Amino acid sequence: MFIFIEKAVLGMAFLRILSGCIEIIAAFLMIKFHTVEKALIINSSLAFVGPTVLVITTTIGVLGLSGDLSLMKIFWIFLGVSCILIGVKW
C-alpha cells in the first residue's frame, strides 16, 4: 500500500529539516571556535535563516492551498507573516 504525501507538505518538511540542520551545525561551530565573539557572529547569521525559512515555508503552504483559499485570505496570511517579521526586527 502506498502513502501519498502532497508535494507542498514534503517541501515544507524538507525546509524545516534543512533549517534544523543549519541550527545544529551552527551550534557545533560555536563550540569549535570557543569564543563569545565568534559565537555571537554565528548566532547573528542565523537571524537571516529563520525568517527566510518562515517566509518560504508559508509561501509553499499557501500555494498548496491556493485552490481552497480566497484572494482575501491569502492577503491576510501574508499580512500576518509580515507583522511577525516586523515585530521581530524592530
ZALUMTOR-214767 format. One record per residue: residue in one letter; x, y, z negated of N, C-alpha, C, O in turn. Coordinates in steps of 0.1 Angstrom, whole numbers, padded with zeros to 4 digits, always signed. Atoms other than C-alpha are relative to their C-alpha. Layout:
REM ZALUMTOR-214767
aXYZXYZXYZXYZ;...
***
This chain:
REM ZALUMTOR-214767
m+0008-0012+0000+0000+0000+0000+0009+0012+0000+0018+0013-0008;f-0008-0012-0001+0014+0034+0010-0007+0011-0008-0019+0013-0008;i+0005-0012+0007+0010+0065-0011+0003+0012+0008+0015+0014+0012;f-0002-0012-0008+0005+0097+0008+0002+0012-0009-0006+0015-0017;i-0003-0012+0007+0021+0128-0006+0001+0011+0010+0008+0010+0020;e+0000-0011-0009+0015+0161+0010+0014+0006+0002+0022+0006-0007;k-0013-0006-0003+0044+0179+0027+0003+0012-0009+0014+0014-0014;a-0001-0011+0009+0037+0210+0006+0005-0004-0014+0013+0003-0020;v-0004+0005+0013+0040+0191-0026+0014-0005+0000+0022-0002-0010;l-0014+0005-0001+0072+0174-0015+0010+0012+0000+0020+0012-0006;g-0009-0012-0002+0087+0208-0005+0001+0008-0013+0012+0012-0017;m+0000-0007+0013+0077+0224-0038+0008-0008-0010+0016-0002-0018;a-0008+0008+0009+0091+0195-0058+0015+0000+0003+0023+0001-0006;f-0014-0001-0003+0123+0195-0039+0007+0013-0004+0018+0013-0009;l-0006-0013+0004+0129+0232-0045+0002+0000-0015+0012+0006-0020;r-0002+0000+0014+0123+0227-0082+0011-0009-0005+0019-0006-0014;i-0011+0009+0003+0147+0198-0083+0013+0007+0003+0023+0006-0005;l-0012-0008-0004+0173+0219-0064+0003+0011-0010+0015+0013-0014;s-0002-0010+0010+0168+0247-0089+0005-0005-0013+0014+0001-0019;g-0004+0007+0012+0172+0224-0118+0015-0004+0001+0023-0003-0009;c-0014+0004-0002+0205+0210-0103+0009+0012-0001+0020+0011-0006;i-0008-0013+0000+0218+0246-0098+0002+0004-0015+0013+0008-0019;e-0001-0004+0014+0210+0253-0135+0010-0009-0008+0018-0004-0016;i-0009+0009+0007+0228+0222-0147+0015+0002+0004+0024+0002-0004;i-0013-0003-0005+0258+0230-0125+0006+0013-0007+0017+0013-0010;a-0004-0013+0006+0259+0265-0139+0004-0002-0015+0013+0003-0020;a-0004+0003+0014+0259+0251-0175+0014-0007-0001+0022-0003-0009;f-0014+0007+0000+0289+0228-0167+0011+0010+0004+0022+0010-0002;l-0010-0010-0003+0307+0258-0151+0003+0009-0012+0014+0013-0014;m-0002-0008+0012+0301+0278-0183+0009-0007-0009+0018-0001-0015;i-0009+0008+0009+0317+0250-0203+0014-0001+0005+0024+0000-0002;k-0013+0002-0006+0345+0246-0179+0009+0013-0001+0020+0013-0005;f-0007-0012+0000+0355+0283-0178+0003+0005-0014+0012+0012-0017;h-0003-0002+0014+0352+0286-0216+0002+0014-0004+0009+0016-0014;t-0001-0014+0005+0349+0324-0218-0014+0006+0001-0022+0003+0010;v+0013-0006+0001+0319+0345-0227-0002+0009+0013-0013+0009+0018;e+0002-0008-0012+0326+0369-0198-0004-0007+0012-0013-0003+0020;k+0003+0008-0012+0326+0342-0171-0014-0006-0002-0021-0008+0008;a+0013+0006+0002+0296+0325-0187-0011+0011+0003-0022+0007+0008;l+0010-0011-0002+0277+0359-0186-0001+0002+0015-0012+0005+0020;i+0001-0002-0014+0286+0363-0149-0008-0012+0007-0016-0009+0015;i+0008+0012-0006+0273+0327-0141-0014+0002-0004-0023-0001+0005;n+0014-0002+0004+0242+0334-0161-0007+0011+0008-0019+0009+0011;s+0006-0012-0008+0236+0367-0143-0003-0005+0014-0013+0000+0020;s+0003+0004-0013+0239+0350-0110-0012-0009+0001-0019-0010+0012;l+0012+0008+0000+0211+0326-0120-0013+0008+0000-0023+0004+0004;a+0012-0009+0000+0188+0356-0123-0005+0002+0014-0016+0006+0016;f+0004-0001-0014+0187+0356-0085-0007-0013+0005-0016-0013+0013;v+0005+0013-0004+0180+0319-0082-0015-0002-0004-0023-0006+0004;g+0013+0002+0005+0149+0318-0104-0011+0006+0007-0021+0000+0012;p+0011-0006-0007+0127+0344-0088-0001-0004+0015-0012-0005+0020;t+0001+0005-0014+0137+0332-0053-0007-0013+0001-0015-0015+0010;v+0007+0013+0000+0126+0297-0061-0015+0002-0003-0023-0005+0003;l+0014-0003+0003+0094+0311-0076-0008+0004+0012-0019-0001+0015;v+0007-0006-0012+0085+0331-0045-0001-0011+0011-0012-0012+0017;i+0000+0010-0010+0094+0303-0021-0010-0011-0003-0017-0016+0006;t+0009+0011+0005+0076+0276-0041-0015+0005+0001-0023-0003+0006;t+0013-0005-0001+0045+0298-0044-0005+0001+0015-0016-0002+0018;t+0003-0002-0014+0046+0306-0007-0004-0014+0007-0013-0015+0014;i+0002+0013-0005+0048+0269+0002-0014-0005-0005-0022-0011+0003;g+0013+0005+0006+0018+0261-0022-0011+0008+0007-0022+0001+0010;v+0011-0007-0006-0003+0289-0007-0002-0004+0014-0013-0005+0019;l+0001+0005-0014+0005+0278+0028-0007-0013+0001-0015-0016+0010;g+0006+0013+0001-0005+0243+0018-0015+0001-0002-0023-0008+0002;l+0014-0002+0003-0039+0257+0006-0006+0010+0009-0018+0013+0007;s+0005-0012-0008-0043+0283+0033-0014-0003+0007-0021+0006+0009;g+0013+0003-0005-0073+0264+0048-0011+0001-0010-0022+0003-0006;d+0011+0000+0010-0091+0264+0015-0001+0013-0007-0011+0015-0015;l+0000-0012+0007-0083+0299+0003-0004+0012+0010-0001+0012+0022;s+0004-0012-0008-0098+0332+0015+0012+0009+0000+0021+0008-0008;l-0011-0009-0001-0075+0360+0025+0001+0009-0013+0012+0012-0017;m+0000-0007+0012-0085+0379-0006+0007-0007-0012+0014-0002-0020;k-0006+0008+0010-0075+0351-0029+0015-0001+0002+0023-0001-0008;i-0014+0000-0004-0041+0348-0011+0006+0013-0005+0017+0014-0010;f-0004-0014+0004-0037+0386-0017+0002+0000-0015+0013+0005-0020;w+0000+0000+0014-0044+0382-0054+0011-0009-0006+0018-0005-0016;i-0011+0009+0004-0019+0353-0057+0013+0007+0001+0021+0007-0008;f-0013-0007-0002+0009+0373-0042+0001+0012-0008+0012+0016-0012;l-0001-0011+0009+0000+0403-0062+0004-0004-0014+0012+0003-0021;g-0003+0006+0013+0002+0382-0094+0015-0003+0000+0022+0000-0010;v-0014+0003+0000+0036+0369-0084+0009+0012+0000+0019+0013-0006;s-0008-0012+0000+0048+0404-0076+0000+0007-0014+0010+0012-0018;c+0001-0006+0014+0036+0416-0111+0010-0008-0009+0016-0001-0017;i-0009+0008+0009+0056+0387-0127+0014+0005+0003+0022+0008-0006;l-0013-0004-0003+0087+0397-0108+0004+0015-0004+0015+0017-0009;i-0002-0013+0004+0083+0434-0115+0002+0001-0016+0010+0008-0021;g-0001+0001+0014+0077+0426-0152+0013-0005-0005+0018-0001-0016;v-0013+0006+0004+0109+0406-0154+0011+0009+0003+0021+0010-0005;k-0011-0009-0004+0131+0431-0136+0000+0013-0007+0011+0019-0009;w+0000-0013+0007+0120+0463-0155-0003-0001-0014-0004+0009-0021;
***
